Amino acid sequence: MPSVLSLEDVSVVRDGNTILDSVNWTIEPDERWVVLGPNGAGKTTLLQIAAAAMHPTSGHATVLGESLGHSDLAELKPRLGFASSALARRIPRTESVLDVVMTAAYAVTGRWNEEYEAIDERRAHRVLNEWNLDHLSERTFGNLSDGEQKRVQIARSVMTDPEILLLDEPAASLDLGGREELLQLLGGYASDPRSPAIVMVTHHVEEIPLGFGNALLLKDGAVSAQGKIGEVVTSDRLSETFGIDVDLSEERGRYTARARQATVEAASD
């Protein structure tokens, strides 16, 4: 089975600034990747390339077998699932939760004059149920909590049975309860072999769900490490990537990172 994403020496330069620098990365259909790095590392730009929303300045990017710059993106994009805060801002606050999810079938963010079949509505209800949202189907998007809005975005992104799911900081701004509910659902989804390839961008190791087996670290637009999560998400590699000495702990598949405390020796009398 071909790779769902292949980047070969991909760089992105804007206004003379290098945002991505010679990135090489391949994702297989059964892989779940977390992308970590500090602010300004190029994580969101990398995800936009993967979502076929941006072309590289140089290098070669292939998404679901289609070469960016040489393919019909209108046919490619329905095969991609994408959730981000930028996309959420385009969703009308008065749109019902059911319609927010169902309009993914037409790749629009507000229901207008599209015609939906009964199978579309059944599919939307099933997806909402899977993400613990079916009881909110008639509520308006703008009246949901942050955690509920995040889950609605993900439900929308999987509505069309995508071949790759791309999540840009899905747990950002959530309180402890909302974060943990979302991560439990994401962990269950990632652990299901029927789920598509998944890429999740985050700043925090605490937001890595169970079921993610690979990690990529970005620093200043370049890949500082990539591979199996246990070999990449380590104290030494995180310290180098984030520029601060980090102590990392892991318990039952979940991670915690803290700045390393300097040892202070008491002065002798």
C-alpha positions in Angstrom: 0.0 0.0 0.0 1.5 3.4 -1.0 2.4 6.1 1.6 -0.3 8.6 2.4 2.3 11.4 2.6 5.8 11.8 1.2 7.9 14.9 1.6 11.2 15.1 -0.1 13.5 18.1 0.7 10.5 20.2 1.2 11.2 23.9 2.1 8.8 26.8 2.5 10.2 30.4 2.2 8.1 33.5 2.8 9.4 37.1 2.5 12.9 35.7 2.7 12.2 33.8 5.9 12.7 30.0 5.9 9.7 28.4 7.6 10.4 24.8 6.6 13.9 23.7 5.8 14.6 20.6 3.7 12.0 18.4 5.4 12.0 14.7 4.6 9.0 12.7 6.0 6.9 9.7 5.0 3.7 8.5 6.6 2.2 5.1 6.0 -1.5 4.3 6.1 -1.5 2.6 9.5 0.7 5.2 11.3 -0.3 7.8 13.9 2.2 10.7 14.2 2.5 13.5 16.8 4.4 16.6 15.7 6.1 18.6 18.5 8.1 21.8 18.6 8.2 25.3 20.0 6.3 28.3 18.7 7.5 29.3 15.3 9.0 25.9 14.5 6.9 25.4 11.4 4.4 22.9 12.7 1.3 24.5 11.3 3.0 25.1 7.9 4.0 21.4 7.8 0.3 20.5 8.4 -0.9 22.8 5.7 1.4 21.1 3.2 0.1 17.7 4.4 -3.5 19.1 3.9 -2.7 20.2 0.4 -3.5 23.8 1.5 0.0 25.1 0.6 2.6 24.2 -1.9 6.3 24.0 -1.0 8.7 26.6 -2.3 11.0 23.8 -3.2 11.1 20.1 -2.9 8.5 17.5 -3.7 5.3 16.7 -1.8 3.0 13.8 -2.5 -0.3 13.5 -0.7 -2.4 10.4 -1.1 -0.5 9.6 -4.3 -1.1 13.0 -5.8 1.8 15.4 -6.4 1.1 18.9 -5.1 1.2 21.4 -8.0 0.4 18.7 -10.6 -3.0 17.4 -9.4 -6.6 18.4 -9.1 -6.9 19.5 -5.4 -10.7 19.6 -5.7 -10.7 15.8 -6.0 -7.9 15.4 -3.4 -9.3 17.4 -0.5 -12.4 15.3 0.2 -10.0 12.5 1.0 -8.4 14.5 3.8 -9.8 15.2 7.3 -8.6 18.5 8.8 -9.4 20.2 12.1 -7.9 23.5 13.3 -8.8 26.6 15.2 -8.5 28.6 11.9 -11.1 26.3 10.3 -13.4 26.6 13.4 -13.5 30.4 13.0 -15.1 29.9 9.6 -18.0 27.9 11.0 -21.1 30.1 11.5 -21.9 30.3 15.3 -25.6 29.8 14.5 -25.0 26.6 12.5 -26.5 23.5 14.2 -24.0 20.9 15.3 -25.6 18.3 12.9 -25.1 20.7 10.0 -21.5 21.6 11.0 -20.7 17.9 10.6 -22.9 17.1 7.6 -21.6 20.0 5.5 -18.2 18.3 5.4 -19.7 16.1 2.7 -19.6 19.2 0.4 -16.5 20.7 2.0 -18.3 23.8 3.0 -18.6 25.4 6.5 -22.2 26.7 6.4 -25.3 25.1 5.1 -26.8 26.9 2.1 -28.7 25.1 -0.8 -26.9 21.8 -0.9 -29.0 18.7 -1.0 -28.3 16.0 1.5 -29.6 12.4 1.4 -30.9 10.4 4.4 -27.6 8.4 4.3 -25.7 11.7 4.9 -27.8 12.5 8.0 -27.5 9.0 9.3 -23.7 9.1 8.9 -23.5 12.5 10.7 -25.5 11.1 13.6 -23.3 8.1 13.8 -20.1 10.2 13.9 -21.6 12.5 16.5 -22.5 9.5 18.7 -18.9 8.2 18.3 -17.5 11.4 19.7 -20.1 11.7 22.5 -22.0 14.6 20.8 -25.3 13.1 19.5 -27.2 14.8 22.3 -26.0 18.1 21.1 -27.0 17.7 17.4 -29.6 20.5 17.5 -27.5 22.9 19.5 -25.8 25.8 17.8 -22.0 25.6 17.4 -21.5 29.0 19.0 -23.2 27.9 22.2 -21.0 24.9 22.9 -18.1 24.7 25.3 -14.5 24.8 24.0 -14.2 21.0 24.5 -17.5 20.3 22.7 -16.5 22.6 19.8 -13.1 20.7 19.5 -14.9 17.4 19.4 -17.4 18.7 16.8 -14.5 19.8 14.6 -13.0 16.3 14.8 -16.4 14.7 14.1 -16.7 16.9 11.0 -13.2 16.0 9.9 -14.0 12.2 10.0 -17.4 12.6 8.4 -16.2 11.7 4.9 -14.1 8.7 6.0 -10.8 10.4 5.2 -7.6 8.5 4.3 -5.5 10.8 6.5 -6.7 12.8 9.5 -4.8 16.1 10.4 -5.3 17.7 13.7 -3.8 21.1 14.6 -3.5 21.4 18.4 -6.9 19.8 19.1 -6.5 20.1 22.9 -5.3 23.7 22.9 -7.2 26.0 25.4 -9.1 23.1 27.0 -9.4 22.7 30.8 -8.3 19.5 32.4 -11.7 17.7 32.1 -12.2 18.8 28.5 -8.6 17.8 27.6 -8.8 14.4 29.2 -12.2 13.6 27.6 -10.9 14.5 24.2 -7.7 12.6 24.6 -9.5 9.5 25.7 -11.7 9.6 22.6 -8.7 10.3 20.4 -6.8 7.5 22.0 -9.6 5.1 21.3 -9.9 6.3 17.7 -6.1 6.0 17.1 -6.0 2.5 18.5 -8.7 1.3 16.1 -7.0 -0.4 13.1 -9.8 0.7 10.9 -9.0 4.4 11.5 -6.9 6.3 8.9 -3.4 7.6 9.2 -3.4 10.4 11.8 -1.1 13.4 12.3 -1.5 15.6 15.4 0.3 18.8 16.1 0.8 19.9 19.7 3.1 21.9 21.9 2.8 19.6 24.9 3.7 16.0 25.5 0.9 15.8 28.0 -1.5 16.1 25.1 -0.2 13.0 23.3 -3.0 10.4 23.3 -2.6 6.7 23.6 -2.3 4.9 20.3 0.3 7.2 18.7 3.4 5.3 17.8 5.5 7.9 15.9 6.8 11.4 16.6 8.5 14.2 14.7 10.3 17.1 16.4 10.7 20.4 14.6 13.0 23.2 15.5 13.5 26.4 13.4 11.7 24.7 10.5 14.0 21.7 10.4 13.4 18.1 11.6 15.5 17.5 14.7 14.3 13.9 15.2 11.7 11.5 13.8 10.8 7.9 14.3 9.3 5.6 16.9 7.8 7.7 19.8 9.9 6.0 22.5 13.1 6.8 20.7 12.1 10.4 19.8 10.2 11.7 22.8 13.0 11.6 25.3 14.4 14.1 27.8 17.5 14.7 25.7 15.7 15.2 22.4 13.0 17.5 23.9 15.7 19.5 25.7 17.5 20.1 22.4 14.3 20.9 20.5 12.8 23.3 23.0 16.1 24.8 24.2 15.5 24.0 27.9 16.7 21.1 30.1 13.7 18.8 30.4 12.9 15.9 32.7 10.4 13.6 31.0 8.3 10.9 32.7 6.0 8.3 31.2 3.2 6.4 32.9 0.9 4.0 31.2 1.6 5.5 27.8 1.1 9.2 28.9 3.9 11.7 29.2 4.7 14.5 31.5 7.6 17.1 31.0 9.0 19.5 33.5 11.9 21.9 33.4 14.9 20.3 35.1 15.5 21.9 38.5 19.1 23.1 39.0 20.9 21.6 41.9 21.8 24.3 44.5 24.6 23.4 46.9 24.4 24.9 50.3 27.4 27.1 51.1 29.5 25.7 54.0 30.1 27.9 57.0 
